Amino acid sequence: MKTNLCNFMQSVEFIPNEVLGNSQPLAGELSSSLSPTKWDISSLSMNEYLAPEIHQSNILVVDDHPANLSLLMQILTGQGYKVRVSPNGNLALRSIQLMLPDLILLDINMPDMDGYTLCQHLKSEPQTKDIPVIFISALGETWDKVRGFTLGAVDYITKPFEPVEVLARIQHQLQWQASQTHLQLQNIQLQLLLSTTQAINAAKDVDSALEAILTQVCQSLGWDLGEAWIPDPEGNYLVCSPGCYVGDHSLIGFYDRTRNLKIAPNKGLVGKAWSNQQPQIIEDLSTVVNEDEFLSVKQAIEEGIRGVISIPVISQQEAVTEPNRMVVAVLTFFQKKNLVIRLDSLQLIMTIANQLSSFIQRKQAEDQLRELNLELKKLANLDGLTQVANRRRFDDYFLQEWSRAMREGQWLSLILCDVDYFKPYNDHYGHLAGDDCLQRVAQTMNDHVQRPADLVARYGGEEFVVLLPNTSSGGAEQVARNLQSRIQSLRLPHAQSTVKPYVTMSLGVASVIPRANLSPEDLISAADQALYQAKHQGRDRVVVSSPRRNQSFSPRV
């Protein structure tokens, strides 16, 4: 029977052969219903089953009083629970071995094996230690309850009991157990999603990414064959990608016969997934009677294939409007057993498909991303306020030019600049006016330091720095005096300055041919000393510091 995602939201009940077989109900054990097999969350096998709803849970009642068994069965089955009962501990153990319950209601005073002993045994076994046990007993002393909780029980109900209380406590424990199972399953799914994402990101091209996904999913979920179908350049039909996964080598012949097909829209299972943009599922291929439902159905059945699922990989680009362009690939998986899909596993594959779609789009957009990264790198090197180079960019470039000048024996000059009396300016005119002043000063400096190798940067606060590669002391002094003049020509009013009624700047210049006995900090220190002298001598001036023969620096006006 073939279904799609829209009509697949129904639970599946399965009774294992080892439970039915030739065995009869155990002596002294009543059974109103057998529940689906307990699925193992450590294996995300798509051949397992949808998690049961809370009110379809399998509850085992253990009590040596038939009246209690009958009453509890009536209460629980009336609420939709699947109930099994056992009159003693030994029969309860045999029942649990055949089929794990979701919860156990356990009496304490029973012949042969009391409830405490049974609970202790269950909590000592890995397969049963997580089954919630609720004691339901006439023993109401505090010591009895403490002992029960100490042995691992999750709750304790005293007889005589109220049906509404029993139901409330059971529902609470089942909901908590379901939430814990869900969290564990989510963790496993996230691990698979992470490994798949890493495999996709490591792929060099789309075909490699498809093969990585097919391999990861088939190996993790126990599928026997995985194929990927991608649209041809014109979007007229699907062709098989070279990337595939063949876990069962008996299916190689089937894969070789089908990989050369060209699948039209809405043709077969893969074509329907392409056109409908929804997962398509065939639970049992033996029920398919023609190739409109599945291409090469006879060959598939001959090879022992039973279950098939096709999952479309949908484009995430909103600009794509043509239906045949919305699907960038169709992943198809084969199972040599009847396929019973668990909803959370289907959702996981859809999430992985979205990851693949993102990868394909990312490959197509790599050039745009590279350009964007270059732009971001440029922005990371700019001062946000003044839009000249920031301190980080200056530090990197200074070390680079120092090494180059030392290697080539070239001059390297540095100008440290400070806006005169900027704090009084800020206090008098306000911070917005102060920001505007710094912006105009920085832009003026940047406009008049024009060689490609030269750099103007904000050094900190109202201080700026100019780096002049391959520039001697005389050339650097000329640049500094030109900058001084340009700042004066802005005629930015400065009522708090004791130098002039407009904004001025003090500048310290230092130049050197880098040698092994000098460091970059020496040049900065020399320029800083020259700037200090410029301020000390009255501001609005240029002071030049040049090296003596012993490589120390001394300032001069």
Residue pairs with C-beta under 8 A, 6 or more apart in sequence:
1 282
1 283
1 284
1 287
2 269
2 280
2 281
2 282
2 283
2 287
2 288
2 293
3 281
3 283
4 272
4 276
4 278
4 279
4 280
4 281
5 278
5 279
5 346
6 278
8 281
8 341
9 343
11 36
11 49
11 50
11 52
11 53
11 56
12 36
12 49
12 50
12 340
13 35
13 36
14 36
14 37
14 49
14 340
15 34
15 36
15 37
16 37
16 99
18 98
19 34
19 98
19 99
25 31
26 86
26 91
26 94
26 95
27 91
28 86
28 87
28 88
28 91
29 84
29 85
29 86
29 87
29 91
29 95
30 69
30 73
30 84
30 85
31 84
31 85
32 73
32 77
32 82
32 83
32 84
33 77
33 82
33 83
33 84
34 58
34 82
34 84
34 99
35 52
35 56
35 57
35 58
35 82
35 99
35 101
35 102
36 49
36 52
36 58
37 48
37 49
37 99
38 58
38 99
38 100
38 102
39 48
39 49
39 51
39 342
40 48
41 181
41 184
41 185
41 188
42 188
43 222
44 185
44 188
44 189
44 192
44 220
44 221
44 342
44 345
44 348
45 221
45 222
46 221
46 222
46 223
46 309
46 333
46 335
46 339
46 340
46 341
46 342
46 345
47 222
47 307
47 335
47 337
47 338
47 339
47 340
48 340
48 342
49 340
49 342
50 340
50 341
50 342
50 343
51 178
51 181
51 342
51 344
52 58
52 102
54 171
54 174
54 175
54 178
55 79
55 80
55 81
56 80
56 81
56 82
57 81
57 82
57 102
57 103
57 174
58 81
58 82
58 84
58 99
58 100
58 101
58 102
58 103
59 76
59 81
59 82
59 83
59 84
59 101
59 102
59 103
59 104
59 105
59 170
60 83
60 84
60 85
60 86
60 92
60 95
60 96
60 101
60 103
60 104
60 105
61 68
61 69
61 72
61 73
61 76
61 83
61 84
61 85
61 86
61 104
61 105
62 85
62 86
62 87
62 88
62 89
62 92
62 104
62 105
62 106
62 107
62 110
62 115
62 118
63 69
63 72
63 85
63 87
63 105
63 107
63 110
63 136
64 87
64 88
64 107
64 109
64 110
64 111
65 107
66 87
68 107
68 159
69 85
69 87
72 83
72 85
72 105
72 136
72 166
73 83
73 85
75 163
75 166
75 167
76 83
76 167
76 170
77 83
79 167
81 170
84 95
84 99
84 101
86 92
86 95
87 110
88 110
88 111
88 112
88 113
89 110
89 112
89 113
89 114
89 115
89 117
89 118
90 112
90 113
92 104
92 106
92 118
93 118
93 121
96 104
96 122
96 128
96 131
100 127
100 128
100 131
101 131
102 131
102 132
102 174
102 177
103 131
103 132
103 133
103 134
103 170
103 173
103 174
103 177
104 122
104 131
104 132
104 133
104 134
105 134
105 136
105 166
105 170
106 115
106 118
106 119
106 133
106 134
106 135
106 136
106 153
107 115
107 135
107 136
107 137
108 114
108 115
108 116
108 135
108 137
108 139
108 144
108 148
109 115
109 137
109 138
109 139
115 135
115 137
115 148
116 147
116 148
116 151
119 133
119 135
119 148
119 151
119 152
119 153
120 151
120 152
122 128
122 129
122 131
122 133
122 152
123 129
123 133
123 151
123 152
129 152
130 177
132 154
132 155
132 173
132 174
132 176
132 177
133 152
133 153
133 154
134 153
134 154
134 155
134 156
134 157
134 169
134 170
134 173
135 145
135 148
135 153
135 155
135 156
135 157
136 157
136 158
136 159
136 161
136 166
137 144
137 156
137 157
137 158
137 159
138 158
138 159
139 158
140 158
144 156
145 156
148 156
149 156
154 173
155 169
155 172
155 173
157 165
157 166
157 169
185 344
189 344
189 348
192 216
192 217
192 220
192 348
192 352
193 348
193 351
193 352
193 355
195 216
195 220
196 212
196 213
196 216
196 217
196 352
196 355
197 355
199 209
199 212
199 213
199 215
199 216
200 209
200 212
200 213
200 355
200 356
200 359
201 359
202 212
203 209
203 211
203 212
203 359
205 363
206 230
206 241
206 359
206 360
206 363
207 241
207 242
207 243
208 243
209 243
209 356
209 359
209 360
210 228
210 230
210 241
210 243
210 329
210 331
210 356
211 228
211 241
211 242
211 243
211 244
211 245
212 243
213 228
213 331
213 352
213 356
214 226
214 227
214 228
214 243
214 244
214 245
214 331
214 333
215 226
215 245
216 352
217 223
217 226
217 331
217 333
217 349
217 352
218 224
218 225
218 226
218 245
218 247
218 333
219 245
219 247
221 333
221 345
221 349
222 335
223 247
223 333
223 334
223 335
224 246
224 247
224 248
224 251
224 305
224 334
224 335
224 336
225 244
225 245
225 246
225 247
225 248
225 251
225 254
225 255
225 305
225 333
225 334
226 244
226 245
226 331
226 332
226 333
226 334
227 240
227 241
227 244
227 255
227 258
227 259
227 331
227 332
227 333
227 334
228 240
228 241
228 243
228 244
228 329
228 330
228 331
228 332
229 238
229 239
229 240
229 241
229 263
229 270
229 274
229 329
229 330
229 332
230 238
230 239
230 241
230 328
230 329
230 330
231 237
231 238
231 239
231 274
231 324
231 325
231 327
231 328
231 329
232 238
232 239
232 262
235 322
235 324
235 325
236 264
236 324
237 262
237 263
237 264
237 265
238 262
238 263
238 270
238 271
238 274
238 330
239 262
239 263
240 258
240 259
240 260
240 261
241 329
244 255
244 259
246 252
246 255
248 336
250 303
250 304
251 303
251 305
251 334
251 336
253 303
254 296
254 299
254 300
254 303
254 305
257 296
257 299
258 295
258 296
258 299
261 295
261 296
263 270
263 271
263 274
263 295
264 271
265 271
265 274
265 275
265 324
266 272
266 274
266 275
266 276
267 292
267 295
268 291
268 292
268 293
268 294
268 295
269 280
269 282
269 293
269 294
269 295
269 308
269 310
269 332
270 280
270 295
270 310
270 330
270 332
272 280
272 310
273 279
273 280
273 310
273 311
273 312
273 327
273 330
273 332
274 312
274 324
274 327
274 330
275 323
275 324
276 312
277 312
277 314
277 323
277 326
277 327
278 312
279 309
279 310
279 311
279 312
279 346
279 349
279 350
280 309
280 310
281 307
281 308
281 309
281 310
281 339
281 341
282 288
282 293
282 294
282 307
282 308
282 309
282 339
283 307
283 338
283 339
283 340
283 341
284 306
284 307
284 338
284 339
285 294
285 297
285 300
285 301
285 305
285 306
285 307
285 308
286 301
286 306
288 294
288 297
290 297
291 297
294 300
294 308
300 308
300 334
304 336
305 334
305 335
305 336
306 335
306 336
306 337
306 338
306 339
307 334
307 335
307 337
307 338
307 339
307 340
308 332
308 333
308 334
308 335
308 339
309 332
309 333
309 339
309 341
310 330
310 331
310 332
310 333
311 330
311 331
311 332
311 333
311 349
311 350
311 353
312 327
312 329
312 330
312 353
313 327
313 328
313 329
313 330
313 331
313 353
313 354
313 356
313 357
313 360
314 326
314 327
314 328
314 353
314 354
314 357
315 325
315 326
315 327
315 328
315 357
315 361
316 354
316 357
316 358
316 361
317 361
320 326
328 356
328 357
328 360
329 356
329 357
329 360
331 349
331 353
331 356
362 369
380 392
381 389
381 390
381 392
381 393
382 388
382 389
382 390
382 393
383 389
383 390
383 391
383 442
383 457
383 458
384 390
385 435
385 438
385 439
385 458
386 438
386 439
386 441
386 442
386 443
386 458
387 439
387 442
387 443
388 442
388 443
388 445
388 446
388 456
388 457
388 458
388 464
389 397
389 455
389 456
389 457
389 458
390 457
390 458
391 457
391 458
391 459
391 460
393 455
393 457
394 455
394 457
394 459
394 465
394 467
397 455
397 467
398 414
398 467
398 520
399 520
401 412
401 453
401 467
401 469
402 412
402 514
402 520
402 523
404 410
404 469
405 411
405 412
405 469
405 470
405 513
405 514
406 514
406 515
406 516
409 513
410 469
410 470
410 513
411 470
411 471
411 472
411 473
411 511
411 512
411 513
412 467
412 468
412 469
412 470
412 471
412 511
412 512
412 513
412 514
412 523
413 467
413 468
413 471
413 472
413 473
413 475
413 476
413 479
413 509
413 510
413 511
413 512
414 465
414 466
414 467
414 468
414 476
414 509
414 510
414 511
414 523
414 524
414 526
414 527
415 465
415 466
415 468
415 476
415 479
415 480
415 483
415 507
415 508
415 509
415 527
416 459
416 463
416 464
416 465
416 507
416 508
416 524
416 527
416 528
416 530
416 531
417 445
417 463
417 464
417 465
417 466
417 480
417 483
417 505
417 506
417 507
417 508
417 531
418 462
418 463
418 464
418 505
418 506
418 507
418 531
418 535
419 425
419 437
419 438
419 441
419 462
419 463
419 503
419 504
419 505
420 494
420 497
420 499
420 503
420 504
420 505
420 506
420 535
420 539
420 540
421 494
421 496
421 497
421 498
421 499
421 539
422 434
422 437
422 461
422 462
424 496
424 497
425 433
425 434
425 437
425 494
425 496
425 497
425 503
426 433
426 434
427 496
428 495
428 496
429 437
437 492
437 503
438 458
438 462
440 490
440 492
441 464
441 487
441 490
441 503
441 505
442 456
442 458
442 464
444 483
444 486
444 487
444 490
445 456
445 464
445 466
445 483
445 486
445 487
446 456
448 482
448 483
448 486
449 455
449 456
449 466
449 468
449 479
449 483
451 468
453 469
453 470
454 466
454 467
454 468
454 469
455 466
455 467
456 464
456 465
456 466
457 464
457 465
457 466
457 467
458 464
458 465
459 465
465 527
466 479
466 480
466 483
468 475
468 476
468 479
471 479
471 511
472 511
473 509
473 511
473 544
473 546
476 509
476 511
476 544
477 509
477 542
477 544
480 507
480 509
480 542
480 544
481 542
483 505
483 507
484 504
484 505
484 507
484 540
484 541
484 542
487 503
487 504
487 505
488 500
488 502
488 504
488 540
490 502
490 503
491 502
492 502
492 503
493 501
493 502
493 503
494 500
494 501
494 502
494 503
494 504
495 501
497 503
497 504
499 538
499 539
499 540
500 540
504 539
504 540
505 540
506 531
506 534
506 535
506 539
506 540
506 541
507 531
507 534
507 541
507 542
507 543
508 527
508 528
508 529
508 530
508 531
508 532
508 533
508 534
508 542
508 543
508 544
508 545
508 555
509 527
509 530
509 542
509 543
509 544
509 545
510 523
510 524
510 526
510 527
510 530
510 544
510 545
510 546
510 553
511 544
511 546
511 547
512 518
512 522
512 523
512 526
512 547
512 553
514 520
514 523
515 551
517 551
518 551
522 553
525 553
526 545
526 547
526 553
526 555
527 545
529 545
529 553
529 555
530 543
530 544
530 545
530 555
531 543
533 543
533 545
533 555
533 557
534 541
534 542
534 543
537 543
537 557
541 557
542 557
543 555
543 556
543 557
544 555
544 556
544 557
545 553
545 554
545 555
545 556
546 553
546 554
546 556
547 553
548 554
